[in-house]
Amino acid sequence: MAIEAVIFDFGGVFTSSPVENFTRYERENGLPEKFIGGVIKTNHHANAWARFERAEISLDAFDRAFASETRAAGFEIPGRTLISLLALDLYPEMAEALRRVKAAGLKTGCITNNLPQFDSAAMVAAADDAENADGAERRDRAGAAVAAILDRFDHVIESSKAGVRKPEPRIYEMMCEALGAQPEACVFLDDLGINLKPARAMGMTTIKVPLGDVTPAIDALGALLELSLR
């Protein structure tokens, strides 16, 4: 079946991955490698992170619950500390790839796991420490950059608003329904393999976005679509 739609994750695809920040924090604090990711992946449909991404608990409740989960795993990290590690940088080359995909007439969608009160613009603003700009100015600049990307999508699904998150199969079904495309006619890009598996099981073509370098994924998508994307 010919490809009709390209569906993207946001964090780790259009921005740097928080996993890079987790790694740095673990190294600086003497924690085991991939400790934070291990806690997040444990009981991953019902743990504190999953519930916060579905907006089922408040920030205060998440702060306490994540501290409890990490303490049980051996090293306590409050939820607010985890939130502070989510600052992101934008990848303009992926934004350009999206522009070219859209210009080619393909349908586009975004499925993002995000947090209530902490949208993509806020995370990018947190990483923007340009001189002579206060917090409001940074947020405005980041918001404009993120909005320009989001405006190119035909449909966006945010976990904190939809009440469902990757890798729950329903969120992929919702996107296919919104785009009017069969899974076999869709490509899905994500930086996490666990999020690609359900999409692939449904029949989507999947592309894993490498940590820290999105160009291999852009090239793979371009080869699949027979388009020049950068």
Buried (B, 14 or more C-beta within 10 A) or exposed (E): EEBBBBBBBBBBBBBBBBBBBBBEBBEEEEBEEBBBBEBBEEEBEEBBBBBBBBBBBEBEBBBBBBBBBBEEBEBEBBBBBBBEBBBBEBBEBBBEBBBBBBEEEBBBBBBBBBBBEBBBBBBBBBBBEEEEBEEEEBBBBBBEBBEEBBEBBBBBBBBBEBEBBBBBBEBBBBBBEBBEBBBBBBBBBBBBEEBBBBBBEBEBBBBBBEBEEBBEBBBBBBEEBEBEBE
